[in-house]
C-alpha cells in the first residue's frame, strides 16, 4: 500500500506552522506568499484546528486555489496554488 505522503501534490515551498495558534499561521502564510510567484504551490502544515476554517477563507479572499487539504490526527496539511 502506498504511503499517503507519497501521493501528496508537488509543491514549491513548505511552511510549517506546527505549534502556532491563530492568528500566527495566517500571518505567516501572508508573508510566505509575498515571496512566491503566481501559480506556485505552497504546502502548509499546521496543528491549530482553527486553520480548517481560516485557510479556506484565506484562499477564497485572496483568490488562491485550495487544491487539497488533509487531516492526520492533530496535524493539518494544505496545498495552495497561488493566484495569477
mmCIF file of the N, C-alpha and C atoms, coordinates in Angstrom:
data_MODEL
# 
_entry.id   MODEL 
# 
loop_
_atom_site.group_PDB 
_atom_site.id 
_atom_site.type_symbol 
_atom_site.label_atom_id 
_atom_site.label_alt_id 
_atom_site.label_comp_id 
_atom_site.label_asym_id 
_atom_site.label_entity_id 
_atom_site.label_seq_id 
_atom_site.pdbx_PDB_ins_code 
_atom_site.Cartn_x 
_atom_site.Cartn_y 
_atom_site.Cartn_z 
_atom_site.occupancy 
_atom_site.B_iso_or_equiv 
_atom_site.pdbx_formal_charge 
_atom_site.auth_seq_id 
_atom_site.auth_comp_id 
_atom_site.auth_asym_id 
_atom_site.auth_atom_id 
_atom_site.pdbx_PDB_model_num 
ATOM 1   N N  . UNK A 1 1  ? 0.840   -1.180 0.000   1.00 0.00 ? 1  UNK A N  1 
ATOM 2   C CA . UNK A 1 1  ? 0.000   0.000  0.000   1.00 0.00 ? 1  UNK A CA 1 
ATOM 3   C C  . UNK A 1 1  ? 0.884   1.243  0.000   1.00 0.00 ? 1  UNK A C  1 
ATOM 4   N N  . UNK A 1 2  ? 0.521   2.242  -0.780  1.00 0.00 ? 2  UNK A N  1 
ATOM 5   C CA . UNK A 1 2  ? 1.318   3.464  -0.898  1.00 0.00 ? 2  UNK A CA 1 
ATOM 6   C C  . UNK A 1 2  ? 1.213   4.295  0.377   1.00 0.00 ? 2  UNK A C  1 
ATOM 7   N N  . UNK A 1 3  ? 2.292   4.915  0.736   1.00 0.00 ? 3  UNK A N  1 
ATOM 8   C CA . UNK A 1 3  ? 2.314   5.839  1.862   1.00 0.00 ? 3  UNK A CA 1 
ATOM 9   C C  . UNK A 1 3  ? 1.537   7.085  1.452   1.00 0.00 ? 3  UNK A C  1 
ATOM 10  N N  . UNK A 1 4  ? 0.585   7.578  2.275   1.00 0.00 ? 4  UNK A N  1 
ATOM 11  C CA . UNK A 1 4  ? -0.194  8.764  1.899   1.00 0.00 ? 4  UNK A CA 1 
ATOM 12  C C  . UNK A 1 4  ? 0.677   9.974  1.572   1.00 0.00 ? 4  UNK A C  1 
ATOM 13  N N  . UNK A 1 5  ? 1.827   10.088 2.211   1.00 0.00 ? 5  UNK A N  1 
ATOM 14  C CA . UNK A 1 5  ? 2.730   11.207 1.940   1.00 0.00 ? 5  UNK A CA 1 
ATOM 15  C C  . UNK A 1 5  ? 3.229   11.137 0.491   1.00 0.00 ? 5  UNK A C  1 
ATOM 16  N N  . UNK A 1 6  ? 3.384   9.928  -0.056  1.00 0.00 ? 6  UNK A N  1 
ATOM 17  C CA . UNK A 1 6  ? 3.869   9.772  -1.429  1.00 0.00 ? 6  UNK A CA 1 
ATOM 18  C C  . UNK A 1 6  ? 2.863   10.244 -2.472  1.00 0.00 ? 6  UNK A C  1 
ATOM 19  N N  . UNK A 1 7  ? 1.596   10.357 -2.105  1.00 0.00 ? 7  UNK A N  1 
ATOM 20  C CA . UNK A 1 7  ? 0.556   10.741 -3.054  1.00 0.00 ? 7  UNK A CA 1 
ATOM 21  C C  . UNK A 1 7  ? 0.167   12.208 -2.943  1.00 0.00 ? 7  UNK A C  1 
ATOM 22  N N  . UNK A 1 8  ? 0.864   12.964 -2.122  1.00 0.00 ? 8  UNK A N  1 
ATOM 23  C CA . UNK A 1 8  ? 0.548   14.384 -1.960  1.00 0.00 ? 8  UNK A CA 1 
ATOM 24  C C  . UNK A 1 8  ? 1.026   15.168 -3.170  1.00 0.00 ? 8  UNK A C  1 
ATOM 25  N N  . UNK A 1 9  ? 0.364   16.281 -3.479  1.00 0.00 ? 9  UNK A N  1 
ATOM 26  C CA . UNK A 1 9  ? 0.755   17.090 -4.636  1.00 0.00 ? 9  UNK A CA 1 
ATOM 27  C C  . UNK A 1 9  ? 2.176   17.647 -4.494  1.00 0.00 ? 9  UNK A C  1 
ATOM 28  N N  . UNK A 1 10 ? 2.793   17.878 -5.632  1.00 0.00 ? 10 UNK A N  1 
ATOM 29  C CA . UNK A 1 10 ? 4.098   18.547 -5.637  1.00 0.00 ? 10 UNK A CA 1 
ATOM 30  C C  . UNK A 1 10 ? 3.905   19.974 -5.150  1.00 0.00 ? 10 UNK A C  1 
ATOM 31  N N  . UNK A 1 11 ? 4.938   20.523 -4.524  1.00 0.00 ? 11 UNK A N  1 
ATOM 32  C CA . UNK A 1 11 ? 4.843   21.898 -4.032  1.00 0.00 ? 11 UNK A CA 1 
ATOM 33  C C  . UNK A 1 11 ? 6.178   22.606 -4.224  1.00 0.00 ? 11 UNK A C  1 
ATOM 34  N N  . UNK A 1 12 ? 6.101   23.928 -4.276  1.00 0.00 ? 12 UNK A N  1 
ATOM 35  C CA . UNK A 1 12 ? 7.296   24.751 -4.483  1.00 0.00 ? 12 UNK A CA 1 
ATOM 36  C C  . UNK A 1 12 ? 7.890   25.246 -3.173  1.00 0.00 ? 12 UNK A C  1 
ATOM 37  N N  . UNK A 1 13 ? 7.054   25.339 -2.135  1.00 0.00 ? 13 UNK A N  1 
ATOM 38  C CA . UNK A 1 13 ? 7.521   25.840 -0.846  1.00 0.00 ? 13 UNK A CA 1 
ATOM 39  C C  . UNK A 1 13 ? 6.727   25.170 0.264   1.00 0.00 ? 13 UNK A C  1 
ATOM 40  N N  . UNK A 1 14 ? 7.351   25.082 1.430   1.00 0.00 ? 14 UNK A N  1 
ATOM 41  C CA . UNK A 1 14 ? 6.732   24.474 2.604   1.00 0.00 ? 14 UNK A CA 1 
ATOM 42  C C  . UNK A 1 14 ? 6.745   25.484 3.737   1.00 0.00 ? 14 UNK A C  1 
ATOM 43  N N  . UNK A 1 15 ? 5.606   25.623 4.400   1.00 0.00 ? 15 UNK A N  1 
ATOM 44  C CA . UNK A 1 15 ? 5.501   26.479 5.575   1.00 0.00 ? 15 UNK A CA 1 
ATOM 45  C C  . UNK A 1 15 ? 4.977   25.611 6.715   1.00 0.00 ? 15 UNK A C  1 
ATOM 46  N N  . UNK A 1 16 ? 5.808   25.389 7.729   1.00 0.00 ? 16 UNK A N  1 
ATOM 47  C CA . UNK A 1 16 ? 5.417   24.578 8.881   1.00 0.00 ? 16 UNK A CA 1 
ATOM 48  C C  . UNK A 1 16 ? 5.038   25.510 10.023  1.00 0.00 ? 16 UNK A C  1 
ATOM 49  N N  . UNK A 1 17 ? 3.750   25.543 10.344  1.00 0.00 ? 17 UNK A N  1 
ATOM 50  C CA . UNK A 1 17 ? 3.260   26.407 11.423  1.00 0.00 ? 17 UNK A CA 1 
ATOM 51  C C  . UNK A 1 17 ? 2.876   25.580 12.647  1.00 0.00 ? 17 UNK A C  1 
ATOM 52  N N  . UNK A 1 18 ? 3.394   24.369 12.735  1.00 0.00 ? 18 UNK A N  1 
ATOM 53  C CA . UNK A 1 18 ? 3.078   23.479 13.850  1.00 0.00 ? 18 UNK A CA 1 
ATOM 54  C C  . UNK A 1 18 ? 3.383   24.168 15.180  1.00 0.00 ? 18 UNK A C  1 
ATOM 55  N N  . UNK A 1 19 ? 2.441   24.031 16.114  1.00 0.00 ? 19 UNK A N  1 
ATOM 56  C CA . UNK A 1 19 ? 2.625   24.620 17.436  1.00 0.00 ? 19 UNK A CA 1 
ATOM 57  C C  . UNK A 1 19 ? 2.164   26.057 17.548  1.00 0.00 ? 19 UNK A C  1 
ATOM 58  N N  . UNK A 1 20 ? 1.804   26.675 16.437  1.00 0.00 ? 20 UNK A N  1 
ATOM 59  C CA . UNK A 1 20 ? 1.350   28.065 16.451  1.00 0.00 ? 20 UNK A CA 1 
ATOM 60  C C  . UNK A 1 20 ? -0.178  28.111 16.399  1.00 0.00 ? 20 UNK A C  1 
ATOM 61  N N  . UNK A 1 21 ? -0.739  29.154 16.990  1.00 0.00 ? 21 UNK A N  1 
ATOM 62  C CA . UNK A 1 21 ? -2.188  29.304 17.036  1.00 0.00 ? 21 UNK A CA 1 
ATOM 63  C C  . UNK A 1 21 ? -2.608  30.622 16.426  1.00 0.00 ? 21 UNK A C  1 
ATOM 64  N N  . UNK A 1 22 ? -3.869  30.675 16.021  1.00 0.00 ? 22 UNK A N  1 
ATOM 65  C CA . UNK A 1 22 ? -4.468  31.839 15.389  1.00 0.00 ? 22 UNK A CA 1 
ATOM 66  C C  . UNK A 1 22 ? -4.093  33.102 16.170  1.00 0.00 ? 22 UNK A C  1 
ATOM 67  N N  . UNK A 1 23 ? -3.637  34.122 15.477  1.00 0.00 ? 23 UNK A N  1 
ATOM 68  C CA . UNK A 1 23 ? -3.619  34.351 14.038  1.00 0.00 ? 23 UNK A CA 1 
ATOM 69  C C  . UNK A 1 23 ? -2.267  34.064 13.373  1.00 0.00 ? 23 UNK A C  1 
ATOM 70  N N  . UNK A 1 24 ? -1.324  33.502 14.113  1.00 0.00 ? 24 UNK A N  1 
ATOM 71  C CA . UNK A 1 24 ? 0.036   33.339 13.585  1.00 0.00 ? 24 UNK A CA 1 
ATOM 72  C C  . UNK A 1 24 ? 0.131   32.537 12.282  1.00 0.00 ? 24 UNK A C  1 
ATOM 73  N N  . UNK A 1 25 ? -0.532  31.372 12.140  1.00 0.00 ? 25 UNK A N  1 
ATOM 74  C CA . UNK A 1 25 ? -0.397  30.642 10.872  1.00 0.00 ? 25 UNK A CA 1 
ATOM 75  C C  . UNK A 1 25 ? -0.805  31.474 9.650   1.00 0.00 ? 25 UNK A C  1 
ATOM 76  N N  . UNK A 1 26 ? -1.889  32.220 9.749   1.00 0.00 ? 26 UNK A N  1 
ATOM 77  C CA . UNK A 1 26 ? -2.352  33.028 8.617   1.00 0.00 ? 26 UNK A CA 1 
ATOM 78  C C  . UNK A 1 26 ? -1.393  34.187 8.365   1.00 0.00 ? 26 UNK A C  1 
ATOM 79  N N  . UNK A 1 27 ? -0.883  34.796 9.416   1.00 0.00 ? 27 UNK A N  1 
ATOM 80  C CA . UNK A 1 27 ? 0.083   35.888 9.241   1.00 0.00 ? 27 UNK A CA 1 
ATOM 81  C C  . UNK A 1 27 ? 1.338   35.380 8.528   1.00 0.00 ? 27 UNK A C  1 
ATOM 82  N N  . UNK A 1 28 ? 1.814   34.194 8.906   1.00 0.00 ? 28 UNK A N  1 
ATOM 83  C CA . UNK A 1 28 ? 2.996   33.629 8.255   1.00 0.00 ? 28 UNK A CA 1 
ATOM 84  C C  . UNK A 1 28 ? 2.701   33.251 6.806   1.00 0.00 ? 28 UNK A C  1 
ATOM 85  N N  . UNK A 1 29 ? 1.472   32.797 6.536   1.00 0.00 ? 29 UNK A N  1 
ATOM 86  C CA . UNK A 1 29 ? 1.092   32.486 5.155   1.00 0.00 ? 29 UNK A CA 1 
ATOM 87  C C  . UNK A 1 29 ? 1.120   33.748 4.302   1.00 0.00 ? 29 UNK A C  1 
ATOM 88  N N  . UNK A 1 30 ? 0.598   34.856 4.829   1.00 0.00 ? 30 UNK A N  1 
ATOM 89  C CA . UNK A 1 30 ? 0.635   36.122 4.087   1.00 0.00 ? 30 UNK A CA 1 
ATOM 90  C C  . UNK A 1 30 ? 2.071   36.484 3.727   1.00 0.00 ? 30 UNK A C  1 
ATOM 91  N N  . UNK A 1 31 ? 2.972   36.360 4.678   1.00 0.00 ? 31 UNK A N  1 
ATOM 92  C CA . UNK A 1 31 ? 4.376   36.684 4.432   1.00 0.00 ? 31 UNK A CA 1 
ATOM 93  C C  . UNK A 1 31 ? 5.002   35.743 3.405   1.00 0.00 ? 31 UNK A C  1 
ATOM 94  N N  . UNK A 1 32 ? 4.684   34.463 3.497   1.00 0.00 ? 32 UNK A N  1 
ATOM 95  C CA . UNK A 1 32 ? 5.288   33.470 2.599   1.00 0.00 ? 32 UNK A CA 1 
ATOM 96  C C  . UNK A 1 32 ? 4.835   33.675 1.155   1.00 0.00 ? 32 UNK A C  1 
ATOM 97  N N  . UNK A 1 33 ? 3.537   33.911 0.935   1.00 0.00 ? 33 UNK A N  1 
ATOM 98  C CA . UNK A 1 33 ? 3.060   34.046 -0.443  1.00 0.00 ? 33 UNK A CA 1 
ATOM 99  C C  . UNK A 1 33 ? 3.613   35.294 -1.112  1.00 0.00 ? 33 UNK A C  1 
ATOM 100 N N  . UNK A 1 34 ? 4.000   36.297 -0.343  1.00 0.00 ? 34 UNK A N  1 
ATOM 101 C CA . UNK A 1 34 ? 4.619   37.503 -0.927  1.00 0.00 ? 34 UNK A CA 1 
ATOM 102 C C  . UNK A 1 34 ? 5.931   37.170 -1.620  1.00 0.00 ? 34 UNK A C  1 
ATOM 103 N N  . UNK A 1 35 ? 6.609   36.123 -1.133  1.00 0.00 ? 35 UNK A N  1 
ATOM 104 C CA . UNK A 1 35 ? 7.914   35.727 -1.683  1.00 0.00 ? 35 UNK A CA 1 
ATOM 105 C C  . UNK A 1 35 ? 7.792   34.701 -2.805  1.00 0.00 ? 35 UNK A C  1 
ATOM 106 N N  . UNK A 1 36 ? 6.567   34.348 -3.163  1.00 0.00 ? 36 UNK A N  1 
ATOM 107 C CA . UNK A 1 36 ? 6.352   33.311 -4.168  1.00 0.00 ? 36 UNK A CA 1 
ATOM 108 C C  . UNK A 1 36 ? 5.751   33.908 -5.439  1.00 0.00 ? 36 UNK A C  1 
ATOM 109 N N  . UNK A 1 37 ? 5.856   33.155 -6.533  1.00 0.00 ? 37 UNK A N  1 
ATOM 110 C CA . UNK A 1 37 ? 5.337   33.608 -7.831  1.00 0.00 ? 37 UNK A CA 1 
ATOM 111 C C  . UNK A 1 37 ? 3.926   33.057 -8.051  1.00 0.00 ? 37 UNK A C  1 
ATOM 112 N N  . UNK A 1 38 ? 3.119   33.762 -8.840  1.00 0.00 ? 38 UNK A N  1 
ATOM 113 C CA . UNK A 1 38 ? 1.794   33.244 -9.186  1.00 0.00 ? 38 UNK A CA 1 
ATOM 114 C C  . UNK A 1 38 ? 1.903   31.853 -9.803  1.00 0.00 ? 38 UNK A C  1 
ATOM 115 N N  . UNK A 1 39 ? 0.969   30.977 -9.435  1.00 0.00 ? 39 UNK A N  1 
ATOM 116 C CA . UNK A 1 39 ? 0.953   29.622 -9.955  1.00 0.00 ? 39 UNK A CA 1 
ATOM 117 C C  . UNK A 1 39 ? 1.763   28.626 -9.149  1.00 0.00 ? 39 UNK A C  1 
ATOM 118 N N  . UNK A 1 40 ? 2.640   29.108 -8.289  1.00 0.00 ? 40 UNK A N  1 
ATOM 119 C CA . UNK A 1 40 ? 3.408   28.194 -7.438  1.00 0.00 ? 40 UNK A CA 1 
ATOM 120 C C  . UNK A 1 40 ? 2.488   27.589 -6.380  1.00 0.00 ? 40 UNK A C  1 
ATOM 121 N N  . UNK A 1 41 ? 2.924   26.456 -5.839  1.00 0.00 ? 41 UNK A N  1 
ATOM 122 C CA . UNK A 1 41 ? 2.129   25.743 -4.838  1.00 0.00 ? 41 UNK A CA 1 
ATOM 123 C C  . UNK A 1 41 ? 2.841   25.802 -3.484  1.00 0.00 ? 41 UNK A C  1 
ATOM 124 N N  . UNK A 1 42 ? 2.081   26.211 -2.479  1.00 0.00 ? 42 UNK A N  1 
ATOM 125 C CA . UNK A 1 42 ? 2.569   26.280 -1.105  1.00 0.00 ? 42 UNK A CA 1 
ATOM 126 C C  . UNK A 1 42 ? 1.932   25.153 -0.307  1.00 0.00 ? 42 UNK A C  1 
ATOM 127 N N  . UNK A 1 43 ? 2.767   24.387 0.376   1.00 0.00 ? 43 UNK A N  1 
ATOM 128 C CA . UNK A 1 43 ? 2.259   23.394 1.326   1.00 0.00 ? 43 UNK A CA 1 
ATOM 129 C C  . UNK A 1 43 ? 2.350   24.003 2.719   1.00 0.00 ? 43 UNK A C  1 
ATOM 130 N N  . UNK A 1 44 ? 1.244   23.963 3.452   1.00 0.00 ? 44 UNK A N  1 
ATOM 131 C CA . UNK A 1 44 ? 1.205   24.474 4.815   1.00 0.00 ? 44 UNK A CA 1 
ATOM 132 C C  . UNK A 1 44 ? 0.896   23.310 5.744   1.00 0.00 ? 44 UNK A C  1 
ATOM 133 N N  . UNK A 1 45 ? 1.695   23.184 6.791   1.00 0.00 ? 45 UNK A N  1 
ATOM 134 C CA . UNK A 1 45 ? 1.466   22.181 7.828   1.00 0.00 ? 45 UNK A CA 1 
ATOM 135 C C  . UNK A 1 45 ? 1.097   22.946 9.096   1.00 0.00 ? 45 UNK A C  1 
ATOM 136 N N  . UNK A 1 46 ? 0.019   22.513 9.755   1.00 0.00 ? 46 UNK A N  1 
ATOM 137 C CA . UNK A 1 46 ? -0.452  23.215 10.944  1.00 0.00 ? 46 UNK A CA 1 
ATOM 138 C C  . UNK A 1 46 ? -0.961  22.217 11.977  1.00 0.00 ? 46 UNK A C  1 
ATOM 139 N N  . UNK A 1 47 ? -1.032  22.682 13.221  1.00 0.00 ? 47 UNK A N  1 
ATOM 140 C CA . UNK A 1 47 ? -1.628  21.883 14.283  1.00 0.00 ? 47 UNK A CA 1 
ATOM 141 C C  . UNK A 1 47 ? -2.818  22.600 14.913  1.00 0.00 ? 47 UNK A C  1 
ATOM 142 N N  . UNK A 1 48 ? -3.073  23.820 14.519  1.00 0.00 ? 48 UNK A N  1 
ATOM 143 C CA . UNK A 1 48 ? -4.194  24.601 15.056  1.00 0.00 ? 48 UNK A CA 1 
ATOM 144 C C  . UNK A 1 48 ? -5.472  24.213 14.324  1.00 0.00 ? 48 UNK A C  1 
ATOM 145 N N  . UNK A 1 49 ? -6.468  23.654 15.039  1.00 0.00 ? 49 UNK A N  1 
ATOM 146 C CA . UNK A 1 49 ? -7.721  23.283 14.388  1.00 0.00 ? 49 UNK A CA 1 
ATOM 147 C C  . UNK A 1 49 ? -8.426  24.461 13.715  1.00 0.00 ? 49 UNK A C  1 
ATOM 148 N N  . UNK A 1 50 ? -8.167  25.677 14.146  1.00 0.00 ? 50 UNK A N  1 
ATOM 149 C CA . UNK A 1 50 ? -8.791  26.857 13.533  1.00 0.00 ? 50 UNK A CA 1 
ATOM 150 C C  . UNK A 1 50 ? -8.369  27.024 12.080  1.00 0.00 ? 50 UNK A C  1 
ATOM 151 N N  . UNK A 1 51 ? -7.250  26.413 11.678  1.00 0.00 ? 51 UNK A N  1 
ATOM 152 C CA . UNK A 1 51 ? -6.815  26.546 10.279  1.00 0.00 ? 51 UNK A CA 1 
ATOM 153 C C  . UNK A 1 51 ? -7.796  25.874 9.328   1.00 0.00 ? 51 UNK A C  1 
ATOM 154 N N  . UNK A 1 52 ? -8.587  24.907 9.805   1.00 0.00 ? 52 UNK A N  1 
ATOM 155 C CA . UNK A 1 52 ? -9.569  24.263 8.927   1.00 0.00 ? 52 UNK A CA 1 
ATOM 156 C C  . UNK A 1 52 ? -10.624 25.255 8.470   1.00 0.00 ? 52 UNK A C  1 
ATOM 157 N N  . UNK A 1 53 ? -10.800 26.306 9.218   1.00 0.00 ? 53 UNK A N  1 
ATOM 158 C CA . UNK A 1 53 ? -11.707 27.393 8.848   1.00 0.00 ? 53 UNK A CA 1 
ATOM 159 C C  . UNK A 1 53 ? -10.933 28.539 8.183   1.00 0.00 ? 53 UNK A C  1 
ATOM 160 N N  . UNK A 1 54 ? -9.788  28.885 8.762   1.00 0.00 ? 54 UNK A N  1 
ATOM 161 C CA . UNK A 1 54 ? -9.049  30.073 8.329   1.00 0.00 ? 54 UNK A CA 1 
ATOM 162 C C  . UNK A 1 54 ? -8.363  29.926 6.975   1.00 0.00 ? 54 UNK A C  1 
ATOM 163 N N  . UNK A 1 55 ? -7.788  28.767 6.685   1.00 0.00 ? 55 UNK A N  1 
ATOM 164 C CA . UNK A 1 55 ? -7.062  28.595 5.422   1.00 0.00 ? 55 UNK A CA 1 
ATOM 165 C C  . UNK A 1 55 ? -8.008  28.673 4.219   1.00 0.00 ? 55 UNK A C  1 
ATOM 166 N N  . UNK A 1 56 ? -9.154  27.968 4.230   1.00 0.00 ? 56 UNK A N  1 
ATOM 167 C CA . UNK A 1 56 ? -10.071 28.127 3.094   1.00 0.00 ? 56 UNK A CA 1 
ATOM 168 C C  . UNK A 1 56 ? -10.552 29.575 2.911   1.00 0.00 ? 56 UNK A C  1 
ATOM 169 N N  . UNK A 1 57 ? -10.794 30.285 4.011   1.00 0.00 ? 57 UNK A N  1 
ATOM 170 C CA . UNK A 1 57 ? -11.216 31.692 3.903   1.00 0.00 ? 57 UNK A CA 1 
ATOM 171 C C  . UNK A 1 57 ? -10.081 32.565 3.360   1.00 0.00 ? 57 UNK A C  1 
ATOM 172 N N  . UNK A 1 58 ? -8.862  32.295 3.777   1.00 0.00 ? 58 UNK A N  1 
ATOM 173 C CA . UNK A 1 58 ? -7.683  32.994 3.266   1.00 0.00 ? 58 UNK A CA 1 
ATOM 174 C C  . UNK A 1 58 ? -7.610  32.826 1.750   1.00 0.00 ? 58 UNK A C  1 
ATOM 175 N N  . UNK A 1 59 ? -7.780  31.583 1.291   1.00 0.00 ? 59 UNK A N  1 
ATOM 176 C CA . UNK A 1 59 ? -7.704  31.300 -0.145  1.00 0.00 ? 59 UNK A CA 1 
ATOM 177 C C  . UNK A 1 59 ? -8.841  31.988 -0.899  1.00 0.00 ? 59 UNK A C  1 
ATOM 178 N N  . UNK A 1 60 ? -10.038 31.882 -0.393  1.00 0.00 ? 60 UNK A N  1 
ATOM 179 C CA . UNK A 1 60 ? -11.191 32.485 -1.053  1.00 0.00 ? 60 UNK A CA 1 
ATOM 180 C C  . UNK A 1 60 ? -11.040 34.003 -1.137  1.00 0.00 ? 60 UNK A C  1 
ATOM 181 N N  . UNK A 1 61 ? -10.617 34.625 -0.055  1.00 0.00 ? 61 UNK A N  1 
ATOM 182 C CA . UNK A 1 61 ? -10.496 36.079 -0.013  1.00 0.00 ? 61 UNK A CA 1 
ATOM 183 C C  . UNK A 1 61 ? -9.429  36.591 -0.980  1.00 0.00 ? 61 UNK A C  1 
ATOM 184 N N  . UNK A 1 62 ? -8.314  35.858 -1.109  1.00 0.00 ? 62 UNK A N  1 
ATOM 185 C CA . UNK A 1 62 ? -7.199  36.309 -1.947  1.00 0.00 ? 62 UNK A CA 1 
ATOM 186 C C  . UNK A 1 62 ? -7.192  35.694 -3.345  1.00 0.00 ? 62 UNK A C  1 
ATOM 187 N N  . UNK A 1 63 ? -8.142  34.798 -3.619  1.00 0.00 ? 63 UNK A N  1 
ATOM 188 C CA . UNK A 1 63 ? -8.243  34.209 -4.953  1.00 0.00 ? 63 UNK A CA 1 
ATOM 189 C C  . UNK A 1 63 ? -7.304  33.045 -5.206  1.00 0.00 ? 63 UNK A C  1 
ATOM 190 N N  . UNK A 1 64 ? -6.703  32.497 -4.148  1.00 0.00 ? 64 UNK A N  1 
ATOM 191 C CA . UNK A 1 64 ? -5.830  31.339 -4.304  1.00 0.00 ? 64 UNK A CA 1 
ATOM 192 C C  . UNK A 1 64 ? -6.689  30.075 -4.387  1.00 0.00 ? 64 UNK A C  1 
ATOM 193 N N  . UNK A 1 65 ? -6.124  29.024 -4.984  1.00 0.00 ? 65 UNK A N  1 
ATOM 194 C CA . UNK A 1 65 ? -6.834  27.750 -5.094  1.00 0.00 ? 65 UNK A CA 1 
ATOM 195 C C  . UNK A 1 65 ? -6.377  26.803 -3.988  1.00 0.00 ? 65 UNK A C  1 
ATOM 196 N N  . UNK A 1 66 ? -7.311  26.392 -3.142  1.00 0.00 ? 66 UNK A N  1 
ATOM 197 C CA . UNK A 1 66 ? -7.019  25.368 -2.144  1.00 0.00 ? 66 UNK A CA 1 
ATOM 198 C C  . UNK A 1 66 ? -7.160  24.030 -2.856  1.00 0.00 ? 66 UNK A C  1 
ATOM 199 N N  . UNK A 1 67 ? -6.030  23.481 -3.298  1.00 0.00 ? 67 UNK A N  1 
ATOM 200 C CA . UNK A 1 67 ? -6.019  22.271 -4.110  1.00 0.00 ? 67 UNK A CA 1 
ATOM 201 C C  . UNK A 1 67 ? -6.446  21.047 -3.309  1.00 0.00 ? 67 UNK A C  1 
ATOM 202 N N  . UNK A 1 68 ? -5.863  20.904 -2.128  1.00 0.00 ? 68 UNK A N  1 
ATOM 203 C CA . UNK A 1 68 ? -6.150  19.759 -1.265  1.00 0.00 ? 68 UNK A CA 1 
ATOM 204 C C  . UNK A 1 68 ? -5.932  20.155 0.183   1.00 0.00 ? 68 UNK A C  1 
ATOM 205 N N  . UNK A 1 69 ? -6.644  19.450 1.056   1.00 0.00 ? 69 UNK A N  1 
ATOM 206 C CA . UNK A 1 69 ? -6.362  19.560 2.479   1.00 0.00 ? 69 UNK A CA 1 
ATOM 207 C C  . UNK A 1 69 ? -6.534  18.184 3.099   1.00 0.00 ? 69 UNK A C  1 
ATOM 208 N N  . UNK A 1 70 ? -5.645  17.872 4.045   1.00 0.00 ? 70 UNK A N  1 
ATOM 209 C CA . UNK A 1 70 ? -5.629  16.554 4.670   1.00 0.00 ? 70 UNK A CA 1 
ATOM 210 C C  . UNK A 1 70 ? -5.515  16.723 6.176   1.00 0.00 ? 70 UNK A C  1 
ATOM 211 N N  . UNK A 1 71 ? -6.160  15.835 6.899   1.00 0.00 ? 71 UNK A N  1 
ATOM 212 C CA . UNK A 1 71 ? -6.046  15.789 8.345   1.00 0.00 ? 71 UNK A CA 1 
ATOM 213 C C  . UNK A 1 71 ? -5.511  14.424 8.729   1.00 0.00 ? 71 UNK A C  1 
ATOM 214 N N  . UNK A 1 72 ? -4.493  14.425 9.577   1.00 0.00 ? 72 UNK A N  1 
ATOM 215 C CA . UNK A 1 72 ? -3.924  13.179 10.100  1.00 0.00 ? 72 UNK A CA 1 
ATOM 216 C C  . UNK A 1 72 ? -3.693  13.385 11.595  1.00 0.00 ? 72 UNK A C  1 
ATOM 217 N N  . UNK A 1 73 ? -4.607  12.855 12.395  1.00 0.00 ? 73 UNK A N  1 
ATOM 218 C CA . UNK A 1 73 ? -4.501  13.056 13.831  1.00 0.00 ? 73 UNK A CA 1 
ATOM 219 C C  . UNK A 1 73 ? -4.695  14.525 14.155  1.00 0.00 ? 73 UNK A C  1 
ATOM 220 N N  . UNK A 1 74 ? -3.695  15.122 14.783  1.00 0.00 ? 74 UNK A N  1 
ATOM 221 C CA . UNK A 1 74 ? -3.761  16.538 15.153  1.00 0.00 ? 74 UNK A CA 1 
ATOM 222 C C  . UNK A 1 74 ? -2.964  17.414 14.202  1.00 0.00 ? 74 UNK A C  1 
ATOM 223 N N  . UNK A 1 75 ? -2.681  16.894 13.016  1.00 0.00 ? 75 UNK A N  1 
ATOM 224 C CA . UNK A 1 75 ? -1.915  17.642 12.016  1.00 0.00 ? 75 UNK A CA 1 
ATOM 225 C C  . UNK A 1 75 ? -2.786  17.913 10.792  1.00 0.00 ? 75 UNK A C  1 
ATOM 226 N N  . UNK A 1 76 ? -2.676  19.115 10.277  1.00 0.00 ? 76 UNK A N  1 
ATOM 227 C CA . UNK A 1 76 ? -3.438  19.547 9.112   1.00 0.00 ? 76 UNK A CA 1 
ATOM 228 C C  . UNK A 1 76 ? -2.449  19.954 8.029   1.00 0.00 ? 76 UNK A C  1 
ATOM 229 N N  . UNK A 1 77 ? -2.739  19.560 6.792   1.00 0.00 ? 77 UNK A N  1 
ATOM 230 C CA . UNK A 1 77 ? -1.843  19.853 5.663   1.00 0.00 ? 77 UNK A CA 1 
ATOM 231 C C  . UNK A 1 77 ? -2.675  20.431 4.538   1.00 0.00 ? 77 UNK A C  1 
ATOM 232 N N  . UNK A 1 78 ? -2.218  21.557 3.987   1.00 0.00 ? 78 UNK A N  1 
ATOM 233 C CA . UNK A 1 78 ? -2.932  22.280 2.927   1.00 0.00 ? 78 UNK A CA 1 
ATOM 234 C C  . UNK A 1 78 ? -1.998  22.483 1.741   1.00 0.00 ? 78 UNK A C  1 
ATOM 235 N N  . UNK A 1 79 ? -2.562  22.399 0.547   1.00 0.00 ? 79 UNK A N  1 
ATOM 236 C CA . UNK A 1 79 ? -1.815  22.675 -0.680  1.00 0.00 ? 79 UNK A CA 1 
ATOM 237 C C  . UNK A 1 79 ? -2.556  23.796 -1.403  1.00 0.00 ? 79 UNK A C  1 
ATOM 238 N N  . UNK A 1 80 ? -1.855  24.918 -1.573  1.00 0.00 ? 80 UNK A N  1 
ATOM 239 C CA . UNK A 1 80 ? -2.459  26.139 -2.089  1.00 0.00 ? 80 UNK A CA 1 
ATOM 240 C C  . UNK A 1 80 ? -1.727  26.582 -3.345  1.00 0.00 ? 80 UNK A C  1 
ATOM 241 N N  . UNK A 1 81 ? -2.465  26.709 -4.455  1.00 0.00 ? 81 UNK A N  1 
ATOM 242 C CA . UNK A 1 81 ? -1.883  27.255 -5.681  1.00 0.00 ? 81 UNK A CA 1 
ATOM 243 C C  . UNK A 1 81 ? -2.161  28.756 -5.682  1.00 0.00 ? 81 UNK A C  1 
ATOM 244 N N  . UNK A 1 82 ? -1.079  29.541 -5.794  1.00 0.00 ? 82 UNK A N  1 
ATOM 245 C CA . UNK A 1 82 ? -1.218  30.989 -5.729  1.00 0.00 ? 82 UNK A CA 1 
ATOM 246 C C  . UNK A 1 82 ? -1.894  31.558 -6.966  1.00 0.00 ? 82 UNK A C  1 
ATOM 247 N N  . UNK A 1 83 ? -2.733  32.539 -6.734  1.00 0.00 ? 83 UNK A N  1 
ATOM 248 C CA . UNK A 1 83 ? -3.481  33.186 -7.814  1.00 0.00 ? 83 UNK A CA 1 
ATOM 249 C C  . UNK A 1 83 ? -2.538  33.923 -8.760  1.00 0.00 ? 83 UNK A C  1 
ATOM 250 N N  . UNK A 1 84 ? -2.964  34.031 -10.006 1.00 0.00 ? 84 UNK A N  1 
ATOM 251 C CA . UNK A 1 84 ? -2.167  34.741 -11.016 1.00 0.00 ? 84 UNK A CA 1 
ATOM 252 C C  . UNK A 1 84 ? -2.277  36.231 -10.845 1.00 0.00 ? 84 UNK A C  1 
# 
